[in-house]
Amino acid sequence: MLTKLIPIGNLITPNLDEAEILSGKKINTSAEMPDLAKEIFEKFKVPTLLKGGHLQNEKVAIDVLYDGKKISKFEKPFVNGFYPHGTGCTYSSAIASYLALGKNLIEAIDYAKEYLHAAIEQSYIAGKDKTLNHTPLFHKT
């Protein structure tokens, strides 16, 4: 997968655990994310959106994109009491959807981050778990 599938993609979206597998490096702060995103890009030559939602010691959920030319950062405040199972799949699907609608990569990520944040804010309790609301009232198109 690493040598055949990733290099033909348009974007890879590893969380920090996945980035550690791809790079062999563990990071602990958002300040380390740009260098790691660049390193993963250099390895696969594919724009890399490193997702920092697992850095719960930060004030914001920060994601870092390196597209081969520049670093872009996308930030939203953490939503207290929400444990982000399933957010990565939702996020990457939203990015793909906005790309299909004709948005450029930066716009697609920005809109997808807004959508995901709204879905998290409007999540609800289902049994013991808090579940994403995949149809939040806020849609940015």
C-alpha positions as CSV (number, residue, x, y, z in Angstrom):
1,M,0.0,0.0,0.0
2,L,2.7,2.5,0.9
3,T,4.6,2.2,-2.3
4,K,1.8,1.6,-4.8
5,L,-1.4,3.2,-3.5
6,I,-0.4,6.4,-1.6
7,P,1.8,7.8,-4.5
8,I,-1.2,7.8,-6.9
9,G,-3.5,9.7,-4.5
10,N,-4.3,13.4,-4.5
11,L,-4.1,13.8,-0.8
12,I,-3.2,11.7,2.3
13,T,-4.8,12.6,5.6
14,P,-2.9,10.7,8.4
15,N,-3.7,11.4,12.0
16,L,-0.7,11.5,14.3
17,D,-0.7,7.8,15.0
18,E,-0.8,7.0,11.3
19,A,1.9,9.6,10.6
20,E,4.1,7.9,13.1
21,I,3.8,4.7,11.2
22,L,4.5,6.4,7.9
23,S,7.5,8.3,9.2
24,G,8.8,6.4,12.2
25,K,8.6,9.7,14.2
26,K,6.3,10.5,17.2
27,I,5.3,14.1,17.8
28,N,3.9,15.6,20.9
29,T,3.1,19.2,19.9
30,S,1.6,21.1,17.0
31,A,4.9,23.0,16.5
32,E,6.4,19.7,15.2
33,M,3.6,19.1,12.7
34,P,4.9,21.2,9.7
35,D,8.2,19.4,9.5
36,L,6.5,16.0,9.8
37,A,4.0,16.9,7.0
38,K,6.9,18.0,4.8
39,E,8.8,14.8,5.6
40,I,5.8,12.6,4.6
41,F,5.3,14.6,1.5
42,E,8.9,14.1,0.5
43,K,8.5,10.4,1.0
44,F,5.4,9.9,-1.1
45,K,5.2,13.1,-3.2
46,V,1.6,13.6,-2.3
47,P,0.0,16.6,-0.6
48,T,-0.1,15.7,3.1
49,L,-2.8,16.9,5.6
50,L,-1.5,16.0,9.0
51,K,-4.5,15.9,11.5
52,G,-3.7,17.0,15.0
53,G,-7.0,16.1,16.7
54,H,-5.2,13.6,19.0
55,L,-3.2,16.4,20.6
56,Q,-5.6,17.0,23.4
57,N,-3.1,19.1,25.3
58,E,-3.5,21.9,22.7
59,K,-6.1,24.6,22.8
60,V,-7.2,24.1,19.2
61,A,-7.5,21.1,16.9
62,I,-4.9,22.0,14.3
63,D,-4.4,20.3,10.9
64,V,-1.3,21.1,8.8
65,L,-1.2,20.7,5.0
66,Y,2.0,20.6,3.0
67,D,1.3,20.6,-0.7
68,G,4.9,20.6,-1.9
69,K,5.1,24.4,-1.9
70,K,3.8,25.8,1.3
71,I,2.4,25.0,4.7
72,S,-1.2,25.8,5.4
73,K,-2.8,25.5,8.8
74,F,-6.5,24.9,9.7
75,E,-7.6,25.4,13.2
76,K,-10.9,25.0,15.2
77,P,-11.4,25.0,19.0
78,F,-11.7,21.6,20.6
79,V,-15.2,20.6,21.6
80,N,-15.2,19.6,25.2
81,G,-16.6,16.1,26.0
82,F,-16.3,14.8,22.5
83,Y,-14.0,11.9,21.7
84,P,-13.3,11.9,18.0
85,H,-14.0,8.3,16.8
86,G,-15.0,8.5,13.1
87,T,-14.1,12.1,12.5
88,G,-11.2,11.2,10.2
89,C,-13.4,9.3,7.8
90,T,-16.0,12.1,7.8
91,Y,-13.3,14.7,7.3
92,S,-11.6,13.0,4.3
93,S,-15.0,12.3,2.8
94,A,-16.0,16.0,3.1
95,I,-12.7,17.1,1.6
96,A,-13.3,14.7,-1.4
97,S,-16.9,16.0,-1.7
98,Y,-15.8,19.7,-1.8
99,L,-13.1,18.8,-4.4
100,A,-15.8,17.1,-6.5
101,L,-17.8,20.4,-6.3
102,G,-14.9,22.2,-7.9
103,K,-13.2,23.7,-4.8
104,N,-9.4,23.9,-4.8
105,L,-7.6,21.8,-2.2
106,I,-7.2,24.7,0.3
107,E,-10.9,25.6,0.0
108,A,-12.0,22.0,0.2
109,I,-10.1,21.5,3.4
110,D,-11.3,24.7,4.9
111,Y,-14.9,23.9,4.1
112,A,-14.6,20.3,5.3
113,K,-13.0,21.5,8.6
114,E,-16.0,23.9,9.1
115,Y,-18.4,21.0,8.3
116,L,-16.7,18.6,10.7
117,H,-16.6,21.2,13.5
118,A,-20.3,21.8,13.1
119,A,-21.0,18.0,13.1
120,I,-19.0,17.6,16.3
121,E,-20.7,20.6,18.0
122,Q,-24.1,19.2,17.2
123,S,-23.2,15.6,18.1
124,Y,-25.7,13.7,20.2
125,I,-25.7,10.8,22.8
126,A,-26.5,7.4,21.3
127,G,-26.3,4.8,24.1
128,K,-23.0,5.3,25.9
129,D,-21.3,7.1,23.0
130,K,-21.5,10.6,21.6
131,T,-22.2,10.4,17.9
132,L,-21.4,12.8,15.1
133,N,-24.3,14.6,13.6
134,H,-23.6,14.0,9.9
135,T,-26.3,16.5,8.9
136,P,-25.4,19.6,10.9
137,L,-27.5,22.7,10.4
138,F,-24.5,24.6,9.2
139,H,-23.5,23.9,5.6
140,K,-20.8,26.0,3.8
141,T,-21.1,25.6,0.1
